[in-house]
Amino acid sequence: MVAIIKKWGNGLGLHIPQYVAKEIGVKNGTPVDIKIVDGSIVVKPRTYSLEDLLDQITPENLHREVHTGERSGNEEW
């Protein structure tokens, strides 16, 4: 596949065809990691470790427990 790099603001942009986006699991707004490997550009969807995600929890964004009513089955509380 051949694509053309085009000016986008002060940088450059590359159009990613829909079938490529679908195959690698990205959509508009998906964070990606960009690396240079042996002179080539490698773009991958950003992945997060559980540790990375837990580090982002603060007292301000911590969700408290929510009581949803009495047991309806064999739940253990």
PyMOL Python script that loads the backbone (N, CA, C, O; Angstrom):
from pymol import cmd

cmd.read_pdbstr("""\
ATOM      1  N   MET A   1       0.840  -1.171   0.000  1.00  0.00           N
ATOM      2  CA  MET A   1       0.000   0.000   0.000  1.00  0.00           C
ATOM      3  C   MET A   1       0.890   1.240   0.000  1.00  0.00           C
ATOM      4  O   MET A   1       1.900   1.287   0.702  1.00  0.00           O
ATOM      5  N   VAL A   2       0.520   2.212  -0.767  1.00  0.00           N
ATOM      6  CA  VAL A   2       1.236   3.484  -0.821  1.00  0.00           C
ATOM      7  C   VAL A   2       0.317   4.563  -0.262  1.00  0.00           C
ATOM      8  O   VAL A   2      -0.858   4.632  -0.622  1.00  0.00           O
ATOM      9  N   ALA A   3       0.854   5.400   0.614  1.00  0.00           N
ATOM     10  CA  ALA A   3       0.108   6.527   1.167  1.00  0.00           C
ATOM     11  C   ALA A   3       0.974   7.769   1.018  1.00  0.00           C
ATOM     12  O   ALA A   3       2.180   7.672   0.791  1.00  0.00           O
ATOM     13  N   ILE A   4       0.359   8.923   1.146  1.00  0.00           N
ATOM     14  CA  ILE A   4       1.080  10.184   0.982  1.00  0.00           C
ATOM     15  C   ILE A   4       1.002  10.973   2.283  1.00  0.00           C
ATOM     16  O   ILE A   4      -0.075  11.161   2.849  1.00  0.00           O
ATOM     17  N   ILE A   5       2.154  11.426   2.744  1.00  0.00           N
ATOM     18  CA  ILE A   5       2.236  12.293   3.915  1.00  0.00           C
ATOM     19  C   ILE A   5       1.832  13.698   3.473  1.00  0.00           C
ATOM     20  O   ILE A   5       2.315  14.203   2.460  1.00  0.00           O
ATOM     21  N   LYS A   6       0.932  14.329   4.252  1.00  0.00           N
ATOM     22  CA  LYS A   6       0.470  15.678   3.911  1.00  0.00           C
ATOM     23  C   LYS A   6       0.646  16.607   5.105  1.00  0.00           C
ATOM     24  O   LYS A   6       0.655  16.171   6.256  1.00  0.00           O
ATOM     25  N   LYS A   7       0.785  17.897   4.807  1.00  0.00           N
ATOM     26  CA  LYS A   7       0.910  18.915   5.848  1.00  0.00           C
ATOM     27  C   LYS A   7      -0.388  18.964   6.650  1.00  0.00           C
ATOM     28  O   LYS A   7      -1.487  18.942   6.095  1.00  0.00           O
ATOM     29  N   TRP A   8      -0.229  19.031   7.973  1.00  0.00           N
ATOM     30  CA  TRP A   8      -1.377  19.122   8.864  1.00  0.00           C
ATOM     31  C   TRP A   8      -0.980  20.069   9.989  1.00  0.00           C
ATOM     32  O   TRP A   8      -0.289  19.670  10.926  1.00  0.00           O
ATOM     33  N   GLY A   9      -1.418  21.324   9.896  1.00  0.00           N
ATOM     34  CA  GLY A   9      -0.997  22.346  10.849  1.00  0.00           C
ATOM     35  C   GLY A   9       0.501  22.560  10.733  1.00  0.00           C
ATOM     36  O   GLY A   9       1.017  22.767   9.634  1.00  0.00           O
ATOM     37  N   ASN A  10       1.206  22.512  11.862  1.00  0.00           N
ATOM     38  CA  ASN A  10       2.660  22.651  11.856  1.00  0.00           C
ATOM     39  C   ASN A  10       3.370  21.314  11.687  1.00  0.00           C
ATOM     40  O   ASN A  10       4.600  21.259  11.656  1.00  0.00           O
ATOM     41  N   GLY A  11       2.599  20.242  11.578  1.00  0.00           N
ATOM     42  CA  GLY A  11       3.190  18.910  11.457  1.00  0.00           C
ATOM     43  C   GLY A  11       2.804  18.256  10.149  1.00  0.00           C
ATOM     44  O   GLY A  11       2.442  18.918   9.176  1.00  0.00           O
ATOM     45  N   LEU A  12       2.890  16.948  10.154  1.00  0.00           N
ATOM     46  CA  LEU A  12       2.536  16.152   8.986  1.00  0.00           C
ATOM     47  C   LEU A  12       1.531  15.096   9.401  1.00  0.00           C
ATOM     48  O   LEU A  12       1.527  14.649  10.549  1.00  0.00           O
ATOM     49  N   GLY A  13       0.679  14.696   8.469  1.00  0.00           N
ATOM     50  CA  GLY A  13      -0.335  13.700   8.755  1.00  0.00           C
ATOM     51  C   GLY A  13      -0.338  12.589   7.728  1.00  0.00           C
ATOM     52  O   GLY A  13       0.138  12.755   6.605  1.00  0.00           O
ATOM     53  N   LEU A  14      -0.879  11.463   8.129  1.00  0.00           N
ATOM     54  CA  LEU A  14      -0.980  10.293   7.267  1.00  0.00           C
ATOM     55  C   LEU A  14      -2.398   9.762   7.363  1.00  0.00           C
ATOM     56  O   LEU A  14      -2.885   9.490   8.460  1.00  0.00           O
ATOM     57  N   HIS A  15      -3.058   9.612   6.242  1.00  0.00           N
ATOM     58  CA  HIS A  15      -4.411   9.063   6.214  1.00  0.00           C
ATOM     59  C   HIS A  15      -4.334   7.558   6.436  1.00  0.00           C
ATOM     60  O   HIS A  15      -3.587   6.865   5.746  1.00  0.00           O
ATOM     61  N   ILE A  16      -5.101   7.051   7.398  1.00  0.00           N
ATOM     62  CA  ILE A  16      -5.161   5.609   7.655  1.00  0.00           C
ATOM     63  C   ILE A  16      -6.482   5.101   7.096  1.00  0.00           C
ATOM     64  O   ILE A  16      -7.544   5.480   7.589  1.00  0.00           O
ATOM     65  N   PRO A  17      -6.436   4.248   6.072  1.00  0.00           N
ATOM     66  CA  PRO A  17      -7.673   3.725   5.491  1.00  0.00           C
ATOM     67  C   PRO A  17      -8.499   2.961   6.532  1.00  0.00           C
ATOM     68  O   PRO A  17      -7.949   2.377   7.466  1.00  0.00           O
ATOM     69  N   GLN A  18      -9.810   2.973   6.360  1.00  0.00           N
ATOM     70  CA  GLN A  18     -10.722   2.351   7.317  1.00  0.00           C
ATOM     71  C   GLN A  18     -10.394   0.879   7.549  1.00  0.00           C
ATOM     72  O   GLN A  18     -10.439   0.417   8.690  1.00  0.00           O
ATOM     73  N   TYR A  19     -10.067   0.136   6.501  1.00  0.00           N
ATOM     74  CA  TYR A  19      -9.807  -1.293   6.690  1.00  0.00           C
ATOM     75  C   TYR A  19      -8.553  -1.523   7.538  1.00  0.00           C
ATOM     76  O   TYR A  19      -8.480  -2.510   8.271  1.00  0.00           O
ATOM     77  N   VAL A  20      -7.569  -0.628   7.450  1.00  0.00           N
ATOM     78  CA  VAL A  20      -6.366  -0.738   8.278  1.00  0.00           C
ATOM     79  C   VAL A  20      -6.723  -0.394   9.727  1.00  0.00           C
ATOM     80  O   VAL A  20      -6.316  -1.098  10.651  1.00  0.00           O
ATOM     81  N   ALA A  21      -7.479   0.679   9.921  1.00  0.00           N
ATOM     82  CA  ALA A  21      -7.893   1.084  11.266  1.00  0.00           C
ATOM     83  C   ALA A  21      -8.679  -0.032  11.941  1.00  0.00           C
ATOM     84  O   ALA A  21      -8.473  -0.321  13.119  1.00  0.00           O
ATOM     85  N   LYS A  22      -9.572  -0.649  11.196  1.00  0.00           N
ATOM     86  CA  LYS A  22     -10.392  -1.726  11.742  1.00  0.00           C
ATOM     87  C   LYS A  22      -9.524  -2.917  12.133  1.00  0.00           C
ATOM     88  O   LYS A  22      -9.718  -3.515  13.192  1.00  0.00           O
ATOM     89  N   GLU A  23      -8.578  -3.252  11.280  1.00  0.00           N
ATOM     90  CA  GLU A  23      -7.726  -4.415  11.536  1.00  0.00           C
ATOM     91  C   GLU A  23      -6.857  -4.241  12.783  1.00  0.00           C
ATOM     92  O   GLU A  23      -6.618  -5.207  13.508  1.00  0.00           O
ATOM     93  N   ILE A  24      -6.384  -3.021  13.038  1.00  0.00           N
ATOM     94  CA  ILE A  24      -5.544  -2.819  14.225  1.00  0.00           C
ATOM     95  C   ILE A  24      -6.341  -2.307  15.430  1.00  0.00           C
ATOM     96  O   ILE A  24      -5.773  -2.086  16.499  1.00  0.00           O
ATOM     97  N   GLY A  25      -7.648  -2.118  15.261  1.00  0.00           N
ATOM     98  CA  GLY A  25      -8.515  -1.767  16.383  1.00  0.00           C
ATOM     99  C   GLY A  25      -8.443  -0.321  16.827  1.00  0.00           C
ATOM    100  O   GLY A  25      -8.522  -0.035  18.022  1.00  0.00           O
ATOM    101  N   VAL A  26      -8.294   0.605  15.873  1.00  0.00           N
ATOM    102  CA  VAL A  26      -8.297   2.022  16.231  1.00  0.00           C
ATOM    103  C   VAL A  26      -9.467   2.732  15.575  1.00  0.00           C
ATOM    104  O   VAL A  26      -9.987   2.297  14.548  1.00  0.00           O
ATOM    105  N   LYS A  27      -9.868   3.833  16.192  1.00  0.00           N
ATOM    106  CA  LYS A  27     -10.917   4.682  15.632  1.00  0.00           C
ATOM    107  C   LYS A  27     -10.564   6.119  15.963  1.00  0.00           C
ATOM    108  O   LYS A  27      -9.552   6.373  16.616  1.00  0.00           O
ATOM    109  N   ASN A  28     -11.363   7.039  15.534  1.00  0.00           N
ATOM    110  CA  ASN A  28     -11.119   8.456  15.806  1.00  0.00           C
ATOM    111  C   ASN A  28     -10.970   8.675  17.309  1.00  0.00           C
ATOM    112  O   ASN A  28     -11.853   8.303  18.082  1.00  0.00           O
ATOM    113  N   GLY A  29      -9.869   9.272  17.720  1.00  0.00           N
ATOM    114  CA  GLY A  29      -9.638   9.556  19.133  1.00  0.00           C
ATOM    115  C   GLY A  29      -8.840   8.502  19.879  1.00  0.00           C
ATOM    116  O   GLY A  29      -8.524   8.700  21.052  1.00  0.00           O
ATOM    117  N   THR A  30      -8.502   7.383  19.238  1.00  0.00           N
ATOM    118  CA  THR A  30      -7.727   6.335  19.905  1.00  0.00           C
ATOM    119  C   THR A  30      -6.292   6.805  20.132  1.00  0.00           C
ATOM    120  O   THR A  30      -5.627   7.213  19.181  1.00  0.00           O
ATOM    121  N   PRO A  31      -5.799   6.757  21.379  1.00  0.00           N
ATOM    122  CA  PRO A  31      -4.394   7.102  21.611  1.00  0.00           C
ATOM    123  C   PRO A  31      -3.487   6.037  20.992  1.00  0.00           C
ATOM    124  O   PRO A  31      -3.786   4.846  21.064  1.00  0.00           O
ATOM    125  N   VAL A  32      -2.393   6.464  20.391  1.00  0.00           N
ATOM    126  CA  VAL A  32      -1.446   5.523  19.792  1.00  0.00           C
ATOM    127  C   VAL A  32      -0.027   5.867  20.240  1.00  0.00           C
ATOM    128  O   VAL A  32       0.271   7.010  20.588  1.00  0.00           O
ATOM    129  N   ASP A  33       0.829   4.867  20.225  1.00  0.00           N
ATOM    130  CA  ASP A  33       2.260   5.070  20.443  1.00  0.00           C
ATOM    131  C   ASP A  33       2.924   5.110  19.081  1.00  0.00           C
ATOM    132  O   ASP A  33       2.619   4.291  18.214  1.00  0.00           O
ATOM    133  N   ILE A  34       3.835   6.063  18.886  1.00  0.00           N
ATOM    134  CA  ILE A  34       4.582   6.181  17.635  1.00  0.00           C
ATOM    135  C   ILE A  34       6.054   5.997  17.966  1.00  0.00           C
ATOM    136  O   ILE A  34       6.600   6.689  18.826  1.00  0.00           O
ATOM    137  N   LYS A  35       6.692   5.056  17.274  1.00  0.00           N
ATOM    138  CA  LYS A  35       8.115   4.789  17.487  1.00  0.00           C
ATOM    139  C   LYS A  35       8.824   4.757  16.145  1.00  0.00           C
ATOM    140  O   LYS A  35       8.216   4.501  15.106  1.00  0.00           O
ATOM    141  N   ILE A  36      10.113   5.021  16.188  1.00  0.00           N
ATOM    142  CA  ILE A  36      10.949   4.851  15.002  1.00  0.00           C
ATOM    143  C   ILE A  36      11.781   3.598  15.239  1.00  0.00           C
ATOM    144  O   ILE A  36      12.542   3.526  16.204  1.00  0.00           O
ATOM    145  N   VAL A  37      11.636   2.616  14.359  1.00  0.00           N
ATOM    146  CA  VAL A  37      12.359   1.352  14.465  1.00  0.00           C
ATOM    147  C   VAL A  37      13.097   1.110  13.163  1.00  0.00           C
ATOM    148  O   VAL A  37      12.475   0.954  12.112  1.00  0.00           O
ATOM    149  N   ASP A  38      14.408   1.078  13.224  1.00  0.00           N
ATOM    150  CA  ASP A  38      15.240   0.851  12.036  1.00  0.00           C
ATOM    151  C   ASP A  38      14.854   1.769  10.878  1.00  0.00           C
ATOM    152  O   ASP A  38      14.782   1.328   9.731  1.00  0.00           O
ATOM    153  N   GLY A  39      14.607   3.038  11.175  1.00  0.00           N
ATOM    154  CA  GLY A  39      14.285   4.009  10.140  1.00  0.00           C
ATOM    155  C   GLY A  39      12.854   3.961   9.639  1.00  0.00           C
ATOM    156  O   GLY A  39      12.514   4.651   8.677  1.00  0.00           O
ATOM    157  N   SER A  40      12.002   3.153  10.278  1.00  0.00           N
ATOM    158  CA  SER A  40      10.587   3.065   9.890  1.00  0.00           C
ATOM    159  C   SER A  40       9.708   3.591  11.022  1.00  0.00           C
ATOM    160  O   SER A  40      10.080   3.528  12.194  1.00  0.00           O
ATOM    161  N   ILE A  41       8.542   4.109  10.656  1.00  0.00           N
ATOM    162  CA  ILE A  41       7.575   4.586  11.642  1.00  0.00           C
ATOM    163  C   ILE A  41       6.672   3.413  12.017  1.00  0.00           C
ATOM    164  O   ILE A  41       6.096   2.760  11.147  1.00  0.00           O
ATOM    165  N   VAL A  42       6.555   3.153  13.316  1.00  0.00           N
ATOM    166  CA  VAL A  42       5.668   2.095  13.807  1.00  0.00           C
ATOM    167  C   VAL A  42       4.599   2.763  14.664  1.00  0.00           C
ATOM    168  O   VAL A  42       4.915   3.457  15.629  1.00  0.00           O
ATOM    169  N   VAL A  43       3.333   2.551  14.309  1.00  0.00           N
ATOM    170  CA  VAL A  43       2.201   3.128  15.038  1.00  0.00           C
ATOM    171  C   VAL A  43       1.388   1.979  15.614  1.00  0.00           C
ATOM    172  O   VAL A  43       0.942   1.097  14.881  1.00  0.00           O
ATOM    173  N   LYS A  44       1.194   1.992  16.942  1.00  0.00           N
ATOM    174  CA  LYS A  44       0.438   0.931  17.611  1.00  0.00           C
ATOM    175  C   LYS A  44      -0.579   1.552  18.555  1.00  0.00           C
ATOM    176  O   LYS A  44      -0.313   2.593  19.155  1.00  0.00           O
ATOM    177  N   PRO A  45      -1.750   0.920  18.693  1.00  0.00           N
ATOM    178  CA  PRO A  45      -2.704   1.408  19.691  1.00  0.00           C
ATOM    179  C   PRO A  45      -2.044   1.392  21.069  1.00  0.00           C
ATOM    180  O   PRO A  45      -1.322   0.455  21.410  1.00  0.00           O
ATOM    181  N   ARG A  46      -2.295   2.417  21.841  1.00  0.00           N
ATOM    182  CA  ARG A  46      -1.712   2.530  23.181  1.00  0.00           C
ATOM    183  C   ARG A  46      -2.286   1.442  24.071  1.00  0.00           C
ATOM    184  O   ARG A  46      -3.494   1.205  24.061  1.00  0.00           O
ATOM    185  N   THR A  47      -1.442   0.784  24.834  1.00  0.00           N
ATOM    186  CA  THR A  47      -1.906  -0.203  25.809  1.00  0.00           C
ATOM    187  C   THR A  47      -1.518   0.283  27.199  1.00  0.00           C
ATOM    188  O   THR A  47      -0.529   0.997  27.369  1.00  0.00           O
ATOM    189  N   TYR A  48      -2.301  -0.109  28.177  1.00  0.00           N
ATOM    190  CA  TYR A  48      -2.081   0.322  29.549  1.00  0.00           C
ATOM    191  C   TYR A  48      -1.969  -0.904  30.444  1.00  0.00           C
ATOM    192  O   TYR A  48      -2.698  -1.879  30.265  1.00  0.00           O
ATOM    193  N   SER A  49      -1.058  -0.852  31.404  1.00  0.00           N
ATOM    194  CA  SER A  49      -0.969  -1.923  32.394  1.00  0.00           C
ATOM    195  C   SER A  49      -1.936  -1.589  33.528  1.00  0.00           C
ATOM    196  O   SER A  49      -2.356  -0.443  33.683  1.00  0.00           O
ATOM    197  N   LEU A  50      -2.276  -2.592  34.305  1.00  0.00           N
ATOM    198  CA  LEU A  50      -3.142  -2.360  35.454  1.00  0.00           C
ATOM    199  C   LEU A  50      -2.493  -1.348  36.397  1.00  0.00           C
ATOM    200  O   LEU A  50      -3.177  -0.500  36.970  1.00  0.00           O
ATOM    201  N   GLU A  51      -1.183  -1.438  36.555  1.00  0.00           N
ATOM    202  CA  GLU A  51      -0.465  -0.497  37.417  1.00  0.00           C
ATOM    203  C   GLU A  51      -0.611   0.941  36.906  1.00  0.00           C
ATOM    204  O   GLU A  51      -0.823   1.862  37.695  1.00  0.00           O
ATOM    205  N   ASP A  52      -0.497   1.133  35.572  1.00  0.00           N
ATOM    206  CA  ASP A  52      -0.677   2.471  34.987  1.00  0.00           C
ATOM    207  C   ASP A  52      -2.065   3.016  35.301  1.00  0.00           C
ATOM    208  O   ASP A  52      -2.212   4.182  35.667  1.00  0.00           O
ATOM    209  N   LEU A  53      -3.079   2.171  35.158  1.00  0.00           N
ATOM    210  CA  LEU A  53      -4.458   2.609  35.389  1.00  0.00           C
ATOM    211  C   LEU A  53      -4.706   2.911  36.864  1.00  0.00           C
ATOM    212  O   LEU A  53      -5.333   3.917  37.196  1.00  0.00           O
ATOM    213  N   LEU A  54      -4.215   2.040  37.751  1.00  0.00           N
ATOM    214  CA  LEU A  54      -4.416   2.263  39.183  1.00  0.00           C
ATOM    215  C   LEU A  54      -3.697   3.515  39.667  1.00  0.00           C
ATOM    216  O   LEU A  54      -4.173   4.191  40.578  1.00  0.00           O
ATOM    217  N   ASP A  55      -2.554   3.827  39.064  1.00  0.00           N
ATOM    218  CA  ASP A  55      -1.814   5.036  39.437  1.00  0.00           C
ATOM    219  C   ASP A  55      -2.602   6.310  39.141  1.00  0.00           C
ATOM    220  O   ASP A  55      -2.309   7.361  39.711  1.00  0.00           O
ATOM    221  N   GLN A  56      -3.589   6.230  38.267  1.00  0.00           N
ATOM    222  CA  GLN A  56      -4.371   7.408  37.894  1.00  0.00           C
ATOM    223  C   GLN A  56      -5.546   7.665  38.834  1.00  0.00           C
ATOM    224  O   GLN A  56      -6.210   8.696  38.725  1.00  0.00           O
ATOM    225  N   ILE A  57      -5.810   6.732  39.762  1.00  0.00           N
ATOM    226  CA  ILE A  57      -6.917   6.914  40.701  1.00  0.00           C
ATOM    227  C   ILE A  57      -6.502   7.902  41.784  1.00  0.00           C
ATOM    228  O   ILE A  57      -5.448   7.766  42.405  1.00  0.00           O
ATOM    229  N   THR A  58      -7.351   8.893  41.992  1.00  0.00           N
ATOM    230  CA  THR A  58      -7.122   9.893  43.034  1.00  0.00           C
ATOM    231  C   THR A  58      -8.366   9.951  43.917  1.00  0.00           C
ATOM    232  O   THR A  58      -9.407   9.418  43.532  1.00  0.00           O
ATOM    233  N   PRO A  59      -8.289  10.577  45.078  1.00  0.00           N
ATOM    234  CA  PRO A  59      -9.493  10.724  45.904  1.00  0.00           C
ATOM    235  C   PRO A  59     -10.616  11.461  45.157  1.00  0.00           C
ATOM    236  O   PRO A  59     -11.795  11.234  45.427  1.00  0.00           O
ATOM    237  N   GLU A  60     -10.245  12.342  44.219  1.00  0.00           N
ATOM    238  CA  GLU A  60     -11.248  13.118  43.482  1.00  0.00           C
ATOM    239  C   GLU A  60     -11.986  12.289  42.431  1.00  0.00           C
ATOM    240  O   GLU A  60     -13.148  12.572  42.143  1.00  0.00           O
ATOM    241  N   ASN A  61     -11.339  11.268  41.849  1.00  0.00           N
ATOM    242  CA  ASN A  61     -12.022  10.508  40.794  1.00  0.00           C
ATOM    243  C   ASN A  61     -12.373   9.086  41.219  1.00  0.00           C
ATOM    244  O   ASN A  61     -12.817   8.289  40.392  1.00  0.00           O
ATOM    245  N   LEU A  62     -12.182   8.754  42.498  1.00  0.00           N
ATOM    246  CA  LEU A  62     -12.496   7.424  43.003  1.00  0.00           C
ATOM    247  C   LEU A  62     -14.007   7.263  43.123  1.00  0.00           C
ATOM    248  O   LEU A  62     -14.672   8.088  43.749  1.00  0.00           O
ATOM    249  N   HIS A  63     -14.544   6.218  42.534  1.00  0.00           N
ATOM    250  CA  HIS A  63     -15.978   5.935  42.627  1.00  0.00           C
ATOM    251  C   HIS A  63     -16.248   5.159  43.911  1.00  0.00           C
ATOM    252  O   HIS A  63     -15.556   4.188  44.214  1.00  0.00           O
ATOM    253  N   ARG A  64     -17.220   5.575  44.634  1.00  0.00           N
ATOM    254  CA  ARG A  64     -17.597   4.899  45.875  1.00  0.00           C
ATOM    255  C   ARG A  64     -18.522   3.732  45.555  1.00  0.00           C
ATOM    256  O   ARG A  64     -19.047   3.620  44.447  1.00  0.00           O
ATOM    257  N   GLU A  65     -18.713   2.859  46.557  1.00  0.00           N
ATOM    258  CA  GLU A  65     -19.627   1.738  46.376  1.00  0.00           C
ATOM    259  C   GLU A  65     -21.044   2.272  46.179  1.00  0.00           C
ATOM    260  O   GLU A  65     -21.419   3.301  46.740  1.00  0.00           O
ATOM    261  N   VAL A  66     -21.809   1.562  45.384  1.00  0.00           N
ATOM    262  CA  VAL A  66     -23.193   1.939  45.135  1.00  0.00           C
ATOM    263  C   VAL A  66     -24.078   0.776  45.558  1.00  0.00           C
ATOM    264  O   VAL A  66     -23.909  -0.342  45.072  1.00  0.00           O
ATOM    265  N   HIS A  67     -25.020   1.031  46.460  1.00  0.00           N
ATOM    266  CA  HIS A  67     -25.953  -0.004  46.887  1.00  0.00           C
ATOM    267  C   HIS A  67     -27.042  -0.133  45.825  1.00  0.00           C
ATOM    268  O   HIS A  67     -27.724   0.841  45.508  1.00  0.00           O
ATOM    269  N   THR A  68     -27.198  -1.319  45.285  1.00  0.00           N
ATOM    270  CA  THR A  68     -28.168  -1.524  44.207  1.00  0.00           C
ATOM    271  C   THR A  68     -29.370  -2.342  44.645  1.00  0.00           C
ATOM    272  O   THR A  68     -30.116  -2.848  43.806  1.00  0.00           O
ATOM    273  N   GLY A  69     -29.564  -2.477  45.952  1.00  0.00           N
ATOM    274  CA  GLY A  69     -30.720  -3.212  46.429  1.00  0.00           C
ATOM    275  C   GLY A  69     -30.316  -4.523  47.085  1.00  0.00           C
ATOM    276  O   GLY A  69     -29.132  -4.805  47.273  1.00  0.00           O
ATOM    277  N   GLU A  70     -31.304  -5.301  47.423  1.00  0.00           N
ATOM    278  CA  GLU A  70     -31.073  -6.579  48.088  1.00  0.00           C
ATOM    279  C   GLU A  70     -30.602  -7.634  47.098  1.00  0.00           C
ATOM    280  O   GLU A  70     -30.711  -7.464  45.883  1.00  0.00           O
ATOM    281  N   ARG A  71     -30.069  -8.739  47.647  1.00  0.00           N
ATOM    282  CA  ARG A  71     -29.618  -9.835  46.797  1.00  0.00           C
ATOM    283  C   ARG A  71     -30.787 -10.384  45.998  1.00  0.00           C
ATOM    284  O   ARG A  71     -31.923 -10.407  46.473  1.00  0.00           O
ATOM    285  N   SER A  72     -30.502 -10.822  44.787  1.00  0.00           N
ATOM    286  CA  SER A  72     -31.559 -11.406  43.964  1.00  0.00           C
ATOM    287  C   SER A  72     -31.227 -12.840  43.582  1.00  0.00           C
ATOM    288  O   SER A  72     -32.000 -13.490  42.877  1.00  0.00           O
ATOM    289  N   GLY A  73     -30.098 -13.335  44.037  1.00  0.00           N
ATOM    290  CA  GLY A  73     -29.675 -14.693  43.696  1.00  0.00           C
ATOM    291  C   GLY A  73     -28.787 -15.237  44.783  1.00  0.00           C
ATOM    292  O   GLY A  73     -29.097 -15.116  45.968  1.00  0.00           O
ATOM    293  N   ASN A  74     -27.687 -15.834  44.390  1.00  0.00           N
ATOM    294  CA  ASN A  74     -26.775 -16.446  45.352  1.00  0.00           C
ATOM    295  C   ASN A  74     -25.534 -15.596  45.605  1.00  0.00           C
ATOM    296  O   ASN A  74     -24.472 -16.135  45.917  1.00  0.00           O
ATOM    297  N   GLU A  75     -25.653 -14.276  45.475  1.00  0.00           N
ATOM    298  CA  GLU A  75     -24.508 -13.413  45.704  1.00  0.00           C
ATOM    299  C   GLU A  75     -24.036 -13.530  47.148  1.00  0.00           C
ATOM    300  O   GLU A  75     -24.844 -13.745  48.052  1.00  0.00           O
ATOM    301  N   GLU A  76     -22.751 -13.392  47.363  1.00  0.00           N
ATOM    302  CA  GLU A  76     -22.178 -13.404  48.709  1.00  0.00           C
ATOM    303  C   GLU A  76     -21.709 -11.999  49.021  1.00  0.00           C
ATOM    304  O   GLU A  76     -20.879 -11.452  48.295  1.00  0.00           O
ATOM    305  N   TRP A  77     -22.223 -11.401  50.088  1.00  0.00           N
ATOM    306  CA  TRP A  77     -21.804 -10.045  50.449  1.00  0.00           C
ATOM    307  C   TRP A  77     -21.088 -10.098  51.739  1.00  0.00           C
ATOM    308  O   TRP A  77     -20.642  -9.066  52.240  1.00  0.00           O
TER     309      TRP A  77
END
""", "prot")
cmd.dss("prot")
cmd.show_as("cartoon", "prot")
cmd.util.cbc("prot")
cmd.orient("prot")
